[in-house]
Amino acid sequence: MSKKARVILTMVIIEAVLAGIWWYLADYGMTNPDRVKPDFQAVVGQTMGMAMSGLLGVGFILFFIAARNERKALKSKTS
């Protein structure tokens, strides 16, 4: 498996886990409104949205680094 594919697969798995956590927290807030603060849904949405988008940004950077490293490895093999 190439480095780019591993980065993509890892990012998809991590994003899915974060989405699951987000889903669980949103469901918890809806089913237990008496146990959470009134702004719970907004805070969870902002926090998880920021975490997921930040991780996605890091994933793009890691993807481009992996692509560069693959090109360098291929170039050194042919030389």
Distance bins in CASP14 RR format, pairs under 12 A and 6 or more apart:
PFRMAT RR
TARGET T0000
AUTHOR 0000-0000-0000
RMODE 2
METHOD distances of the structure
MODEL  1
1 7 0 0 0 0 0 1 0 0 0 0 0
1 8 0 0 0 0 0 1 0 0 0 0 0
1 9 1 0 0 1 0 0 0 0 0 0 0
1 10 0 0 0 0 0 1 0 0 0 0 0
1 66 0 0 0 0 0 1 0 0 0 0 0
1 70 0 0 0 0 0 1 0 0 0 0 0
2 8 0 0 0 0 1 0 0 0 0 0 0
2 9 0 0 0 0 0 1 0 0 0 0 0
2 63 0 0 0 0 0 1 0 0 0 0 0
2 66 1 0 0 1 0 0 0 0 0 0 0
2 67 0 0 0 0 1 0 0 0 0 0 0
2 69 0 0 0 0 0 1 0 0 0 0 0
2 70 1 0 0 1 0 0 0 0 0 0 0
2 71 0 0 0 0 0 1 0 0 0 0 0
2 73 0 0 0 0 0 1 0 0 0 0 0
2 74 0 0 0 0 0 1 0 0 0 0 0
3 9 0 0 0 0 0 1 0 0 0 0 0
3 10 0 0 0 0 0 1 0 0 0 0 0
3 62 0 0 0 0 1 0 0 0 0 0 0
3 63 0 0 0 0 1 0 0 0 0 0 0
3 64 0 0 0 0 0 1 0 0 0 0 0
3 65 0 0 0 0 1 0 0 0 0 0 0
3 66 1 1 0 0 0 0 0 0 0 0 0
3 67 1 0 0 1 0 0 0 0 0 0 0
3 68 0 0 0 0 1 0 0 0 0 0 0
3 69 1 0 0 1 0 0 0 0 0 0 0
3 70 1 0 1 0 0 0 0 0 0 0 0
3 71 0 0 0 0 0 1 0 0 0 0 0
3 72 0 0 0 0 0 1 0 0 0 0 0
3 73 0 0 0 0 1 0 0 0 0 0 0
3 74 0 0 0 0 0 1 0 0 0 0 0
4 10 0 0 0 0 0 1 0 0 0 0 0
4 11 0 0 0 0 0 1 0 0 0 0 0
4 59 0 0 0 0 0 1 0 0 0 0 0
4 60 0 0 0 0 0 1 0 0 0 0 0
4 62 0 0 0 0 1 0 0 0 0 0 0
4 63 1 0 0 1 0 0 0 0 0 0 0
4 64 0 0 0 0 1 0 0 0 0 0 0
4 65 0 0 0 0 1 0 0 0 0 0 0
4 66 1 0 1 0 0 0 0 0 0 0 0
4 67 1 0 1 0 0 0 0 0 0 0 0
4 68 0 0 0 0 0 1 0 0 0 0 0
4 69 0 0 0 0 1 0 0 0 0 0 0
4 70 1 0 0 1 0 0 0 0 0 0 0
4 71 0 0 0 0 0 1 0 0 0 0 0
4 73 0 0 0 0 0 1 0 0 0 0 0
5 11 0 0 0 0 0 1 0 0 0 0 0
5 12 0 0 0 0 0 1 0 0 0 0 0
5 63 0 0 0 0 1 0 0 0 0 0 0
5 66 0 0 0 0 1 0 0 0 0 0 0
5 67 0 0 0 0 0 1 0 0 0 0 0
5 70 0 0 0 0 0 1 0 0 0 0 0
6 12 0 0 0 0 0 1 0 0 0 0 0
6 13 0 0 0 0 0 1 0 0 0 0 0
6 59 0 0 0 0 0 1 0 0 0 0 0
6 62 0 0 0 0 1 0 0 0 0 0 0
6 63 0 0 0 0 0 1 0 0 0 0 0
6 66 1 0 0 1 0 0 0 0 0 0 0
6 67 0 0 0 0 0 1 0 0 0 0 0
6 69 0 0 0 0 0 1 0 0 0 0 0
6 70 0 0 0 0 0 1 0 0 0 0 0
7 13 0 0 0 0 0 1 0 0 0 0 0
7 14 0 0 0 0 0 1 0 0 0 0 0
7 55 0 0 0 0 0 1 0 0 0 0 0
7 56 0 0 0 0 0 1 0 0 0 0 0
7 57 0 0 0 0 0 1 0 0 0 0 0
7 58 0 0 0 0 0 1 0 0 0 0 0
7 59 1 0 0 1 0 0 0 0 0 0 0
7 60 0 0 0 0 1 0 0 0 0 0 0
7 61 0 0 0 0 1 0 0 0 0 0 0
7 62 1 0 1 0 0 0 0 0 0 0 0
7 63 1 0 1 0 0 0 0 0 0 0 0
7 64 0 0 0 0 1 0 0 0 0 0 0
7 65 0 0 0 0 1 0 0 0 0 0 0
7 66 1 0 1 0 0 0 0 0 0 0 0
7 67 0 0 0 0 1 0 0 0 0 0 0
7 68 0 0 0 0 0 1 0 0 0 0 0
7 69 0 0 0 0 0 1 0 0 0 0 0
7 70 0 0 0 0 0 1 0 0 0 0 0
8 14 0 0 0 0 0 1 0 0 0 0 0
8 15 0 0 0 0 0 1 0 0 0 0 0
8 56 0 0 0 0 0 1 0 0 0 0 0
8 59 0 0 0 0 1 0 0 0 0 0 0
8 60 0 0 0 0 0 1 0 0 0 0 0
8 62 0 0 0 0 1 0 0 0 0 0 0
8 63 1 0 0 1 0 0 0 0 0 0 0
8 64 0 0 0 0 0 1 0 0 0 0 0
8 66 0 0 0 0 1 0 0 0 0 0 0
8 67 0 0 0 0 0 1 0 0 0 0 0
9 15 0 0 0 0 0 1 0 0 0 0 0
9 16 0 0 0 0 0 1 0 0 0 0 0
9 59 0 0 0 0 0 1 0 0 0 0 0
9 62 0 0 0 0 0 1 0 0 0 0 0
9 63 0 0 0 0 0 1 0 0 0 0 0
9 66 0 0 0 0 0 1 0 0 0 0 0
10 16 0 0 0 0 0 1 0 0 0 0 0
10 17 0 0 0 0 0 1 0 0 0 0 0
10 55 0 0 0 0 0 1 0 0 0 0 0
10 58 0 0 0 0 0 1 0 0 0 0 0
10 59 0 0 0 0 1 0 0 0 0 0 0
10 62 0 0 0 0 1 0 0 0 0 0 0
10 63 0 0 0 0 0 1 0 0 0 0 0
10 66 0 0 0 0 0 1 0 0 0 0 0
11 17 0 0 0 0 0 1 0 0 0 0 0
11 18 0 0 0 0 0 1 0 0 0 0 0
11 52 0 0 0 0 0 1 0 0 0 0 0
11 54 0 0 0 0 0 1 0 0 0 0 0
11 55 1 0 0 1 0 0 0 0 0 0 0
11 56 1 0 0 1 0 0 0 0 0 0 0
11 57 0 0 0 0 1 0 0 0 0 0 0
11 58 0 0 0 0 1 0 0 0 0 0 0
11 59 1 0 1 0 0 0 0 0 0 0 0
11 60 0 0 0 0 1 0 0 0 0 0 0
11 61 0 0 0 0 0 1 0 0 0 0 0
11 62 1 0 0 1 0 0 0 0 0 0 0
11 63 1 0 0 1 0 0 0 0 0 0 0
11 66 0 0 0 0 0 1 0 0 0 0 0
12 18 0 0 0 0 0 1 0 0 0 0 0
12 19 0 0 0 0 0 1 0 0 0 0 0
12 52 0 0 0 0 0 1 0 0 0 0 0
12 55 0 0 0 0 0 1 0 0 0 0 0
12 56 0 0 0 0 0 1 0 0 0 0 0
12 59 0 0 0 0 0 1 0 0 0 0 0
12 63 0 0 0 0 0 1 0 0 0 0 0
13 19 0 0 0 0 0 1 0 0 0 0 0
13 20 0 0 0 0 0 1 0 0 0 0 0
13 55 0 0 0 0 0 1 0 0 0 0 0
14 20 0 0 0 0 0 1 0 0 0 0 0
14 21 0 0 0 0 0 1 0 0 0 0 0
14 51 0 0 0 0 0 1 0 0 0 0 0
14 52 0 0 0 0 1 0 0 0 0 0 0
14 54 0 0 0 0 0 1 0 0 0 0 0
14 55 1 0 0 1 0 0 0 0 0 0 0
14 56 0 0 0 0 1 0 0 0 0 0 0
14 57 0 0 0 0 0 1 0 0 0 0 0
14 58 0 0 0 0 1 0 0 0 0 0 0
14 59 0 0 0 0 1 0 0 0 0 0 0
14 62 0 0 0 0 0 1 0 0 0 0 0
15 21 0 0 0 0 0 1 0 0 0 0 0
15 22 0 0 0 0 0 1 0 0 0 0 0
15 48 0 0 0 0 0 1 0 0 0 0 0
15 49 0 0 0 0 0 1 0 0 0 0 0
15 51 0 0 0 0 1 0 0 0 0 0 0
15 52 1 0 0 1 0 0 0 0 0 0 0
15 53 0 0 0 0 1 0 0 0 0 0 0
15 54 0 0 0 0 0 1 0 0 0 0 0
15 55 1 0 0 1 0 0 0 0 0 0 0
15 56 1 0 0 1 0 0 0 0 0 0 0
15 57 0 0 0 0 0 1 0 0 0 0 0
15 58 0 0 0 0 0 1 0 0 0 0 0
15 59 0 0 0 0 1 0 0 0 0 0 0
16 22 0 0 0 0 0 1 0 0 0 0 0
16 23 0 0 0 0 0 1 0 0 0 0 0
16 52 0 0 0 0 0 1 0 0 0 0 0
16 55 0 0 0 0 0 1 0 0 0 0 0
17 23 0 0 0 0 0 1 0 0 0 0 0
17 24 0 0 0 0 0 1 0 0 0 0 0
17 48 0 0 0 0 0 1 0 0 0 0 0
17 51 0 0 0 0 0 1 0 0 0 0 0
17 52 0 0 0 0 0 1 0 0 0 0 0
17 55 0 0 0 0 0 1 0 0 0 0 0
18 24 0 0 0 0 0 1 0 0 0 0 0
18 25 0 0 0 0 0 1 0 0 0 0 0
18 44 0 0 0 0 0 1 0 0 0 0 0
18 45 0 0 0 0 0 1 0 0 0 0 0
18 47 0 0 0 0 0 1 0 0 0 0 0
18 48 1 0 0 1 0 0 0 0 0 0 0
18 49 0 0 0 0 1 0 0 0 0 0 0
18 50 0 0 0 0 0 1 0 0 0 0 0
18 51 1 0 0 1 0 0 0 0 0 0 0
18 52 1 0 1 0 0 0 0 0 0 0 0
18 53 0 0 0 0 0 1 0 0 0 0 0
18 54 0 0 0 0 0 1 0 0 0 0 0
18 55 1 0 0 1 0 0 0 0 0 0 0
18 56 0 0 0 0 1 0 0 0 0 0 0
19 25 0 0 0 0 0 1 0 0 0 0 0
19 26 0 0 0 0 0 1 0 0 0 0 0
19 45 0 0 0 0 0 1 0 0 0 0 0
19 48 0 0 0 0 1 0 0 0 0 0 0
19 49 0 0 0 0 1 0 0 0 0 0 0
19 51 0 0 0 0 0 1 0 0 0 0 0
19 52 1 0 0 1 0 0 0 0 0 0 0
19 55 0 0 0 0 0 1 0 0 0 0 0
19 56 0 0 0 0 0 1 0 0 0 0 0
20 26 0 0 0 0 1 0 0 0 0 0 0
20 27 0 0 0 0 1 0 0 0 0 0 0
20 28 0 0 0 0 0 1 0 0 0 0 0
20 44 0 0 0 0 0 1 0 0 0 0 0
20 48 0 0 0 0 1 0 0 0 0 0 0
20 52 0 0 0 0 0 1 0 0 0 0 0
21 27 0 0 0 0 0 1 0 0 0 0 0
21 28 0 0 0 0 0 1 0 0 0 0 0
21 44 0 0 0 0 1 0 0 0 0 0 0
21 45 0 0 0 0 0 1 0 0 0 0 0
21 47 0 0 0 0 0 1 0 0 0 0 0
21 48 1 0 0 1 0 0 0 0 0 0 0
21 49 0 0 0 0 0 1 0 0 0 0 0
21 51 0 0 0 0 1 0 0 0 0 0 0
21 52 0 0 0 0 1 0 0 0 0 0 0
22 28 0 0 0 0 0 1 0 0 0 0 0
22 29 0 0 0 0 0 1 0 0 0 0 0
22 41 0 0 0 0 0 1 0 0 0 0 0
22 43 0 0 0 0 0 1 0 0 0 0 0
22 44 1 0 0 1 0 0 0 0 0 0 0
22 45 1 0 0 1 0 0 0 0 0 0 0
22 46 0 0 0 0 0 1 0 0 0 0 0
22 47 0 0 0 0 1 0 0 0 0 0 0
22 48 1 0 1 0 0 0 0 0 0 0 0
22 49 1 0 0 1 0 0 0 0 0 0 0
22 50 0 0 0 0 0 1 0 0 0 0 0
22 51 0 0 0 0 1 0 0 0 0 0 0
22 52 1 0 0 1 0 0 0 0 0 0 0
22 53 0 0 0 0 0 1 0 0 0 0 0
23 29 0 0 0 0 0 1 0 0 0 0 0
23 30 0 0 0 0 0 1 0 0 0 0 0
23 44 0 0 0 0 0 1 0 0 0 0 0
23 45 0 0 0 0 0 1 0 0 0 0 0
23 48 0 0 0 0 1 0 0 0 0 0 0
23 52 0 0 0 0 0 1 0 0 0 0 0
24 30 0 0 0 0 0 1 0 0 0 0 0
24 31 0 0 0 0 0 1 0 0 0 0 0
24 32 0 0 0 0 0 1 0 0 0 0 0
24 44 0 0 0 0 1 0 0 0 0 0 0
24 48 0 0 0 0 0 1 0 0 0 0 0
25 31 0 0 0 0 0 1 0 0 0 0 0
25 32 0 0 0 0 0 1 0 0 0 0 0
25 36 0 0 0 0 1 0 0 0 0 0 0
25 40 0 0 0 0 1 0 0 0 0 0 0
25 41 0 0 0 0 1 0 0 0 0 0 0
25 42 0 0 0 0 0 1 0 0 0 0 0
25 43 0 0 0 0 1 0 0 0 0 0 0
25 44 1 0 1 0 0 0 0 0 0 0 0
25 45 0 0 0 0 1 0 0 0 0 0 0
25 46 0 0 0 0 0 1 0 0 0 0 0
25 47 0 0 0 0 1 0 0 0 0 0 0
25 48 1 0 0 1 0 0 0 0 0 0 0
25 49 0 0 0 0 0 1 0 0 0 0 0
25 51 0 0 0 0 0 1 0 0 0 0 0
26 32 0 0 0 0 0 1 0 0 0 0 0
26 36 0 0 0 0 0 1 0 0 0 0 0
26 40 0 0 0 0 1 0 0 0 0 0 0
26 41 1 0 0 1 0 0 0 0 0 0 0
26 42 0 0 0 0 0 1 0 0 0 0 0
26 43 0 0 0 0 0 1 0 0 0 0 0
26 44 1 0 0 1 0 0 0 0 0 0 0
26 45 1 0 0 1 0 0 0 0 0 0 0
26 47 0 0 0 0 0 1 0 0 0 0 0
26 48 0 0 0 0 1 0 0 0 0 0 0
26 49 0 0 0 0 0 1 0 0 0 0 0
27 33 0 0 0 0 0 1 0 0 0 0 0
27 36 0 0 0 0 0 1 0 0 0 0 0
27 40 0 0 0 0 0 1 0 0 0 0 0
27 41 0 0 0 0 0 1 0 0 0 0 0
27 44 0 0 0 0 0 1 0 0 0 0 0
28 34 0 0 0 0 0 1 0 0 0 0 0
28 35 0 0 0 0 1 0 0 0 0 0 0
28 36 1 0 0 1 0 0 0 0 0 0 0
28 40 0 0 0 0 1 0 0 0 0 0 0
28 41 0 0 0 0 0 1 0 0 0 0 0
28 44 0 0 0 0 1 0 0 0 0 0 0
29 35 1 0 0 1 0 0 0 0 0 0 0
29 36 1 0 1 0 0 0 0 0 0 0 0
29 37 0 0 0 0 1 0 0 0 0 0 0
29 38 0 0 0 0 0 1 0 0 0 0 0
29 39 0 0 0 0 0 1 0 0 0 0 0
29 40 1 0 1 0 0 0 0 0 0 0 0
29 41 1 0 0 1 0 0 0 0 0 0 0
29 42 0 0 0 0 0 1 0 0 0 0 0
29 43 0 0 0 0 0 1 0 0 0 0 0
29 44 1 0 0 1 0 0 0 0 0 0 0
29 45 0 0 0 0 0 1 0 0 0 0 0
30 36 0 0 0 0 1 0 0 0 0 0 0
30 40 0 0 0 0 1 0 0 0 0 0 0
30 41 1 0 0 1 0 0 0 0 0 0 0
30 44 0 0 0 0 0 1 0 0 0 0 0
31 40 0 0 0 0 0 1 0 0 0 0 0
31 41 0 0 0 0 0 1 0 0 0 0 0
32 40 0 0 0 0 1 0 0 0 0 0 0
32 41 0 0 0 0 0 1 0 0 0 0 0
33 39 0 0 0 0 0 1 0 0 0 0 0
33 40 0 0 0 0 1 0 0 0 0 0 0
33 41 0 0 0 0 1 0 0 0 0 0 0
34 40 0 0 0 0 0 1 0 0 0 0 0
36 42 0 0 0 0 0 1 0 0 0 0 0
36 43 0 0 0 0 1 0 0 0 0 0 0
36 44 0 0 0 0 1 0 0 0 0 0 0
37 43 1 0 0 1 0 0 0 0 0 0 0
37 44 0 0 0 0 0 1 0 0 0 0 0
39 45 0 0 0 0 0 1 0 0 0 0 0
39 46 0 0 0 0 1 0 0 0 0 0 0
39 47 0 0 0 0 0 1 0 0 0 0 0
40 46 0 0 0 0 0 1 0 0 0 0 0
40 47 0 0 0 0 0 1 0 0 0 0 0
40 48 0 0 0 0 0 1 0 0 0 0 0
41 47 0 0 0 0 0 1 0 0 0 0 0
41 48 0 0 0 0 0 1 0 0 0 0 0
42 48 0 0 0 0 0 1 0 0 0 0 0
42 49 0 0 0 0 0 1 0 0 0 0 0
43 49 0 0 0 0 0 1 0 0 0 0 0
43 50 0 0 0 0 0 1 0 0 0 0 0
44 50 0 0 0 0 0 1 0 0 0 0 0
44 51 0 0 0 0 0 1 0 0 0 0 0
44 52 0 0 0 0 0 1 0 0 0 0 0
45 51 0 0 0 0 1 0 0 0 0 0 0
45 52 0 0 0 0 1 0 0 0 0 0 0
45 53 0 0 0 0 0 1 0 0 0 0 0
46 52 0 0 0 0 0 1 0 0 0 0 0
46 53 0 0 0 0 0 1 0 0 0 0 0
47 53 0 0 0 0 0 1 0 0 0 0 0
47 54 0 0 0 0 0 1 0 0 0 0 0
48 54 0 0 0 0 0 1 0 0 0 0 0
48 55 0 0 0 0 0 1 0 0 0 0 0
49 55 0 0 0 0 1 0 0 0 0 0 0
49 56 0 0 0 0 1 0 0 0 0 0 0
50 56 0 0 0 0 0 1 0 0 0 0 0
50 57 0 0 0 0 0 1 0 0 0 0 0
51 57 0 0 0 0 0 1 0 0 0 0 0
51 58 0 0 0 0 0 1 0 0 0 0 0
52 58 0 0 0 0 0 1 0 0 0 0 0
52 59 0 0 0 0 0 1 0 0 0 0 0
53 59 0 0 0 0 0 1 0 0 0 0 0
53 60 0 0 0 0 0 1 0 0 0 0 0
54 60 0 0 0 0 1 0 0 0 0 0 0
54 61 0 0 0 0 0 1 0 0 0 0 0
54 62 0 0 0 0 0 1 0 0 0 0 0
55 61 0 0 0 0 0 1 0 0 0 0 0
55 62 0 0 0 0 0 1 0 0 0 0 0
56 62 0 0 0 0 0 1 0 0 0 0 0
56 63 0 0 0 0 0 1 0 0 0 0 0
57 63 0 0 0 0 1 0 0 0 0 0 0
57 64 0 0 0 0 0 1 0 0 0 0 0
58 64 0 0 0 0 0 1 0 0 0 0 0
58 65 0 0 0 0 0 1 0 0 0 0 0
59 65 0 0 0 0 1 0 0 0 0 0 0
59 66 0 0 0 0 1 0 0 0 0 0 0
59 67 0 0 0 0 0 1 0 0 0 0 0
60 66 0 0 0 0 0 1 0 0 0 0 0
60 67 0 0 0 0 0 1 0 0 0 0 0
61 67 0 0 0 0 0 1 0 0 0 0 0
61 68 0 0 0 0 0 1 0 0 0 0 0
62 68 0 0 0 0 0 1 0 0 0 0 0
62 69 0 0 0 0 0 1 0 0 0 0 0
63 69 0 0 0 0 0 1 0 0 0 0 0
63 70 0 0 0 0 0 1 0 0 0 0 0
64 70 0 0 0 0 0 1 0 0 0 0 0
64 71 0 0 0 0 0 1 0 0 0 0 0
65 71 0 0 0 0 0 1 0 0 0 0 0
65 72 0 0 0 0 0 1 0 0 0 0 0
66 72 0 0 0 0 0 1 0 0 0 0 0
66 73 0 0 0 0 0 1 0 0 0 0 0
67 73 0 0 0 0 0 1 0 0 0 0 0
67 74 0 0 0 0 0 1 0 0 0 0 0
68 74 0 0 0 0 0 1 0 0 0 0 0
68 75 0 0 0 0 0 1 0 0 0 0 0
69 75 0 0 0 0 0 1 0 0 0 0 0
69 76 0 0 0 0 0 1 0 0 0 0 0
70 76 0 0 0 0 0 1 0 0 0 0 0
70 77 0 0 0 0 0 1 0 0 0 0 0
71 77 0 0 0 0 0 1 0 0 0 0 0
71 78 0 0 0 0 0 1 0 0 0 0 0
72 78 0 0 0 0 0 1 0 0 0 0 0
72 79 0 0 0 0 0 1 0 0 0 0 0
73 79 0 0 0 0 0 1 0 0 0 0 0
END
